[in-house]
Amino acid sequence: MTDNNYTASNIKVLKGLDAVRKRPAMYIGGTSERGLHHLVYEVVDNAIDEALAGYCDQIKITITNEGEVEVDDNGRGIPVDMHKEMNIPAVQVVMTVLHAGGKFDNNSYKVSGGLHGVGVSVVVALSEYLEVRIHMNGKIHYQRYERGVAVTELKVLGETNRTGTVIKFKPDPTIFETLEFSFDYLTTRLRELAFLNKGVRIILKDDRSDRKHDFKYDGGIVEFVNYLNQNKKPLGAKPIYISATKEGLDFELALQYNEGYQENIFSFANNINTTEGGTHLSGFKSGLTRAVNTYIKNADLLKNEKVSPSGEDIREGLTAVVSIKLTNPQFEGQTKTKLQNSDVEGFVNSVVYEKLMTYFEEHPAEAKSITLKSIMAARSREAARKARELTRRKSVLESGSLPGKLADCTITDPSKTELFLVEGDSAGGSAKQGRDRSFQAILPLWGKMLNTEKSRVDRVLNNDKIQPIILAIGAGIGQDFDVSKIRYGSVVIMADADVDGAHISTLLLTFFYRYMKPLVERGHVYIAKPPLFLVRKNKQKRYVFTEEERDAAIAEFGEKGVFVQRYKGLGEMNPEQLWETTMNPETRTMISVKVDDAIEADRIFTILMGEEVEPRREFIQANAKYVQNLDI
């Protein structure tokens, strides 16, 4: 019999920072690589807040050989005087009490990203140890914390002629799944912060490898747009820059069109990347749409057109950075991915409309190229609509609205199903025979795949190599893509381990990222990793992926009587081998495709698959040394 008593004794009160240690994901989003690096961002954001307040212009971040991170700023320093209510030094309150800090007092910080007052205290709670040194009033003040608790009193170490705060911490190995800080991961956010805060110098140094970045952008977000468009063909010599202020609001916008077809907009509120947008982003989009359509109407550019540009058409080929800094931002939740301040939308809308109309009047050539591109996009959208209708009509004639070459699985629950996109009919045949028919579907690919980086949506929809993939996944394409409607929880690219296979994989990844982005962002895309060699001696056998592993297996088996088979392609494997090495969930190796850095992902796809040849050559030359087992 169960105990149904529910009394006060069942109510647990977590004191101090125990709540953070008990449920770290609530505060930093998880305990994997992303959560680990979030600790650094929380500390850096405090230094950036000092910069926003006008007291700091340099921040240095160092990854130490001991696995620590040190953040050193030249701001005012965290206060060290006694806190009257808590009767402990103010720095200890900041470090160990949730919802404590200067961000609640508008006199201390007019603008701040960290408004919940949980930032640095969360880092203290989730660190094996954290040390703070505060340079203030000619003295160096020091205190040490271990797993959320102060283990020393605040003491003076010596004298100094500078100001600022130095925080060094080491993540708690009992909390995090990984303790390895990534230089590249940190680079992304720190470069972003340097763009968003013109004139602030941010230095990242890695003692483990002697790598170093020194970021300082006096041009701010204009330089950001130039960076984003560096491998594209821009329309216009330089980005359009717009700024405006009113009480409690500072708005900045930089935008530039390019000859491509992808919309690339990044929005920020108080330096926080609002990945889900919000009122500042919707205000920008409305103002832009209004301005372009007004110019088109005034110039009578639609007199022979059957369609008029929508907001989506107007944003084709647009790169933009929207940044707003405000006194009292309202975000959705602690993750702060969406801004909700209602007064922001109308302000941004009117500013963008008025200043763009002025720009168009003063720059008629640029205005014409932008508006004509929007009209061309509208024509393409109409052609795409017709292509969608045609695709739907065609699909009804095929088995169950699915492509004829698809060998479907019997289970219909997407959380349990896998779709293998297999290079070639031969490998496709082996995969169909070797698979588990209950949850694994096979779609063979044939012929030359379309480079969707250089294609508008109407051409993509009309392509006979892409159509079967769209139909099989079943969730639409582009702006109409709905990830909740996917028919398979895992989409696996299975291509040969050679140059052609790598090219096919890259073409498919480009298509997914450009036209089914949520599929990639939510972790539904994988790349199968077939072995390169089979090493066998009598009843012993081993599938290996590199020449080094092959040689090790030969040495282990003894060279005499060892048989080595090199697989040139998937088609050389019989169904049993393909199942055993590449498709069996118990024994296979697959690469999960994730997007941790949208800016870098866009840059790489543009380099590899875009129009410009020189950036691609430079990329290949720079990365050739990392290539293994190249089979041409």
N, C-alpha and C positions, 0 to 999 in steps of 0.2 A: 504494500500500500504506500502511495506517495505521500510526502509531507506537504500539505497545502498551506501551512502556516507562513504568512508573509508579514513580517513585523519590521520594526525599526532596525533590528539586528541584521537584516538583509541589505540594508542601504549602506553602501560603501562610499566613504568620502575620501577622494584622492587629494592629498595635501601637496602644496608646493607645485613642483613640476612633474609629479607622479603621473598626472593625466596624460602628459605629452609622451612619457616613456611607455605608458600602457597602450596608447593609440597614436603612434607617430604618424600614420598615414593621414589622419585628420588634419595635420598641421603642415606636412611637407609632401603629401601626395603618394607616399610609399617609402619602402626601405631598399629599393633597388638603386641602380645608377642615377636615375632622375632625382630621387629623394636625397641621395648623398650630395649631389651638386647643388641642390636647393639650399643646403646649409650655407654654402659659400655665398650664394646670391643674397641671402638674408643679411649677412654681415656687410657685404658690399653695398646693398641698398641703403643701409644706415649711413655709410660714407657718402653716397650719392645725395642723400637728403641734406647733408651738410653742404654739399656743392650747390644744390638748389637754393639753399638759404644764403649762399654767397660767401661761405667761410672755408671752402675746400676747393683746391684745383688740381690735386694729385692723389691718386689712389694706387697703391702697389700691392699686388697679390702674388704670393710665393707658395708654390708647392714644394715642401721640403723632402729630403731623402727619407725622413722618418714617417712619411705618410700624413703629415700635418698640412694645414693651410694657414698662412699668416696674411692678414689684411691690415695694411698700414696706410692711414690717411693723415693729411695735414690740416684737419678741421680744428674745431675748438676743443675737442676732447669731451668725453662723458663727464658730467659733474661728479665731483668727489666729496662735496660737503654733505653733512648729515641730513637725512630726510626726516622732517619733523614728525610725521605721522608714524613711520615705520621704525624710527630710531636706529637706522643703519645707514651707511653711506649710500648716496643716490645711485652710484654705479652698481651696487649690490642689489638695489631694488630693480633697476633696469635688467640686470642679468638673471634674476631668480624669481621675479613675480610676473605672472601673465597679465596682460592688459595694463602694463605700466610703461611709461615713456613720455617723451616730449611731444609726441605726435597728436596728443589730445589737446594740447595747448597751442592755439593758433598764433600766439606771440612767439613761440619757439620755432615752429616750422609752418610757414604759410602753405607750402606744398610738400607733400610727402607720399611715397609709395606705400610705406608701412604704417597703416592707420589702425590696425587691430592691436598693436602693442604686444604682439606675441613673437616677433621675429627673432631677435638675438637670444631671448630667453629659451626659445625652442632649441637653438644651437647649443646652448649651455646644457639643456636637459639631455640632448642626444649625443653628447661628446663624452668620451672617456675622460678627457680633461680639456679645460679651456683656460687660457691665461690672458689677462688684459693688462696692458701697460698704457697709462694715460699721461701724456705730456701736457702739463697745465701749470700756470703760475710759477714757472721755473723749476718744477719738480717732476720726477717720474714716479707715478703711483702704480702699485701692482696688487693684483689679487688673483688667486687661483681657485677654480671650481672643478669638481669631479662629479660627473653624472647628475648635474643639476644642483649640487650643494657647494656652498663656499667652504673651502677647507683651510683657507688662511684669512686673517684679517686684512683689510686694506692697509698697505704699508708703503713708505717712501723708500725707493731704491737709490735715488741720487738726484743730481741736478740736471737740467736740460735747458737749451736755448730755443726750443721749438714747441709747437703745439700739435695736438692730434691724438688719435687712438690707434693702438696696435693690438689686434686680437689674433691669438694663435690657438687653434683647436685641433683635436684629433678625434674623429668619429668613433663612437662606441661599437666595438666589434660584436657585442651581444645584441645590437639593434639592427645593423645594416648587413645586407646580403653580400655587398661588395664594399671594399675600402679603398679601391684604386681610383684616384682622381684622374680625370682625362683632361689633358692640356687642350685638346681640340674642342671638347665639350664646353669648357669654360671660355675658350676663345670666342665662341659664337655670341654668348650673352654680353661679354665684356666689350667686344667690338660694337655691338648694338648700343650699349650704354654710352660709349664714347661718341657715337653718331648723334644720339639724342640729347647730349649735353655738351654743346659746342664749347671748345676751349678747355675742357677737363681732360687731363692726361691720365690714362689708365694703363698701367704696366703689369703684364703677366709674365712671371718667370717660373721656370720649372727646374729646380736643382737636380732632378733625377737625370735630365737629358741635356741641360744647358740651353734649352729652347727658350725664346723670349719674344714677346710682342710688345710694342710700344704704340698705343693708340692715342691720337689727339687730332680732332677734326674741327678746325676753326669754321668750316663751312656747314657744320651740323648736318641736318637731314637732306640738304641739297647734295652733299657728298655721299650720303646714304643712297639716294636714288641713282647717282652716278655709279656707285659700287654695284647696285643691283642690276643695272643696265649695261655693265661694262662689256659683256660678250654679245650684246644684241645690237641691232641697227636702230638707233633712236631717230625719232622725228623731231627736228628742232635741235639747235646747237646746244642748249642747256635746259635743265629742268625749270618748270614754272614754280616760283616760290610765293606763298601767301602766308601772311601772319596777321593776327588781330588779338587785341586784349580788351577785356572789360573786367569789372570788379570780380576778383576770384577766379578768372579764367584767362589762360594764355594758350592761344591756338596757333599751331604751325602746320603747314602743308607743303610738301614738295611733290611734284608729279611730272612725268614725262612719258610720252607714248613711244612705242617702238614698232617695227614692222611685223612683229610676231602676232600671235593670236591669243596669248594667255593673259588673263587678268592677274596682277600681282600687287596686292594692296596689303600693307602692314599698318595696323593701328595700335597706338600706345596711349595710355592714360597714366600720368605721373611716372613715366618710364616703364610701366608694366605692359608687356605685350598682351593686349586684349584679343586673344585668338578667336573669341566668339563675337568680337565686335562690340556693338552697343550704340548708344545715342550719338557719339561723335562720328562713328563710321556711317551710320544711316543718314546723318545730317550731311556729310560729305557727298555721299552717293546722290542724294536728292538734289543738292546744289549743283553738282556736276551735270546731272541729267537735264535739269532745268536750263542751265546755261547753254549747253550744246544744242538742245532742241530749239531754244529761242534764237540762237544764231542761225541755225538751219532755216527756220521760218522767216526770219528777217531777210536772209539772203536768197530766199525762194529756191532752195536747192532740191526741193522734193516735187517740183512741178511735173516731172515725168516718172515719178516713182510710185509703186503700188504699196510700198511698206514705209513705215517711219521707224526710226531707231528707238529701241527700248533702252533701259538702263544697262542691261547686259551687253547690248551692241556697242553702246558708247564706251564701255569699259574694256572692250577688246584691245589687247596690246598695251594696256595701261600699267605703268609701274608708279606706285604712289606710297608715300609715308605720311600718315596722319598722326599728329602728336598733340595731345592736350594736357595741360597742367592746371589743376584746379584745387581749390582749398579743401572742399569737403566731398571727395568722390564717393559715389555709392556703387559698390560692386556686388555681383552675385557671388556670395560665399567667400571663403578664405582664399580660394584659388585665384580670384580676381580676374577672370577671363572675359567678363562682360560688364561694360559701364552702363549704369542705369540712370544717371542724372537727367531728368526730363528737360531742364532748361538748356542743356548743351546742344540738343538736336537743332532747334530753331536758330540758335546763334550761329552754329557752324554752317547750316544751310544757307542763311542769308549772306554770310561773309564769302563763302565759296562762290555763290551765284554772282554777287556784285563784282568781286575782284576778277573772276574769270571773264565776265562780260567786258570789263575794262581792258583786260589782257587781249581778248580777241579783237577789239577795236584797234588796239595799238600794234597788233601783230597779225595782219590779215592772212599772210602766207601760212603761218603755223595754224591759224584757226581753220583755214580751208583744208589743210592736210588732215587735221583731226576730225573735222566733220565729214569729209569724204570717206575716211576710214570707217566711221560709224555707219554711214549709209551702205557701204560695201558689206559690213558685218550684218546689217539688217537683211540685205539680199541673201546672204549666206544662211541666216537663220530661217528665212522662208524656204529656201531650198532644203535645209535640214528637216524642217517640219514635213515637207513632202516626202523626203527620204524615210523619215520615221514611219509615216503612214504606209509607205510602200513596204518597208521592212515588216511591219505588223501584218499586212495583208499576205506577204510571202510566207511569214512564219506560220500562219494558220494552215497553209497547205502542207507544211511539213509535220512530222510526227509530234503531236502534242505541243505545237508551237515551238519546238526545239530544233536545232540544226540537225540535218540528216546524219552527219558523221559522228554525232555525240553518242557515246555508249553511256547511258545514264545509270545511276545507282537506284536501289529500291527504297532506301530510307529517304524520307522527305524533310526530316528535321535538319535545318542548316547547321546547327551546332555540332552535328555528328558527321557531316558529309564533306567530301573533298573532291575538287575538280582538278584533274591533271591536264595541263596544256602541253601536249607532247610533240616534239619536233619530228615530223616525217611520218608517213603512213606505216613504214616498217616497224619503227619503235612503237607507234600507236597500236599496231596489231599485237605486239608482244605485251604491251601494257594492258590491253583489253583482256588477254588470256591470263595474265599473271595477277591481276588485281583482285581485291575482295569486292565482289559485285554489290554487296549490301550497302557500302558507304562510299565507294570510290567510283567516280565518273571519269571517263576519258574522252578528250576532244583532240584528235590529231590536227596538227597545223601543217600547211603545205604552202609552197611557193614563197615569194618574197613578201615579207611583212611591211606594211606601210609605216613610214616615219611620221608619226602623228605630231611631232614637234613642229613640223613644217606644214601642217594641214589644218584647214578650218573644219568645223564640226560636220558640215554637209558632205565633205569628201570622206571623212572618217566613217560616217554612217553608210555611205554608198560602197565602201570597200568590201570586196567579197572575202577577204582574209580576216577582217575585223568583225563583220556582221555575226558570224557564228559565236564569237566570244561574247558579244553583247547579249545575244539571245540566250546563250547557255547560262550566263550569270543572272540575267533576268531582272536587273534593277535599274535599267535605263542608262543614260550617258550624260555627261556634262552637267549643266544646271539641273537637269531632271533626274540625276542619279539619286536613288534612295537606298542607302545601305541596309535598311531594315528589310528590304525585299530580296536580298541576295539568296540564291538557291543553294549555295554551298558556303560553309563557314570558312573553308580553306581553299584558296586558289593557288595551285602549285605549278610553277614553270619548270618543265622537265626537258632540258635541251642537252645536246652533246657537250662533252668537256673539251671543246676546241674553240677556235676563233669564231667560226660560224655560229656555234651554240651560244657563245657569249654575246654575239651581235643580236641574235634573236631574243635572248633574255633582256638585253638593254632596250630593244624596240618595244617589247611587251611592258616592261617597267615604265617606260616613257608614256605609253598609252594609258596605263592604270593611273599614273600620277597626274597626268594632264586631264583625263576625262572621267576617271573614277577615283578621285583623290581619297575620299573617306575609306575606300577599300584598303588602301595602303596605310592611311593614318591610324586605322583601328586594328591593324595587325592581322589582316586576312590573307596577305600575300606571302608566299614562300617560294624559295628556289631549291629544287631537288639537287642533291649532290651525289651523282653516280660515281662509282670508283673508277680509277684509271687502270688498275692492274688486278688480276687474279693470280695469286701465288699458291701453288699446290704441290704437295709431295705425298704420294700414297693417299691416305684418308685425311691428311691435314690440308686445310685450305684457309686462305685469308684474302679478303678484299681490301685493297689499300688505295690511298688517294694521291700519294706523291712518290717520286722516285726514291726519296730517302726511306719512306716506309717500306717500299718494295725491297730495297737492299737489306733493310733490317730483318724482314721476314725471310729472305733467302738465307741470311746468316744464321737465323734461329733454326730453320729447318735443316741446315746443312746443304751446301751447294750441289752435291751430287744427287742427281735424280729429281731436281726441282724443276717444275714446269711453270713458266711465266706467260700469262696471256695479257696483252695490252688491248684495252677496249678503245677502238677508234670512234665508236659511237654507240648510242643506246640500241641501235638495230642489231648489233653484234651479240647482244645478250638474249638468251632464251627467256621465256616468260617466268620460269622459276628463279632464274638469276636476277631478273629485274625486280621481282617481288622481294626477294631476299635482301638485295642491296639498297634498293631505292624507294620501295613502296611500303614495306612492312613497318608499321609504326613502332614495332619492338626493336628493330635493328637498323633502320635507315638514319641518315643524317640529312637534315634540312636547314636551310638558312632562312631565318625569319626576317622579312623586310620591314624596317621601321623608319619613321621620319622623326628624328629628334631635332632636326635643324632645317626648317622650311626654307630659309634663305640659302643655305648651302645646297640643299637638294635642287632648288630651282637653278642655281648657278651651274651645278654639275650636268643637269639634263640639257641646259642651253649649250654648254661647252661641247658635250658629246654628240648631241643630235641637232644642233642649230645650224644656221647658215654660215657662220664665220669659221673659216678653216684654221687661221693662225692660233686662236686660243686652244683648239683641239690638238694641234701639233705640239704646243707648249705643254699641255696636260700629259700627252703621251710620253714626251721626252722626260718630264719630271717624274713620272710614275713607272717608267719602264723597268727600273731596278727592282720593283716589288713583284713583278710578274713571275709566276712559277709554272712549270710544265706547259709552256706555250706550244700548242700544236697547230701549225699552219699548213 
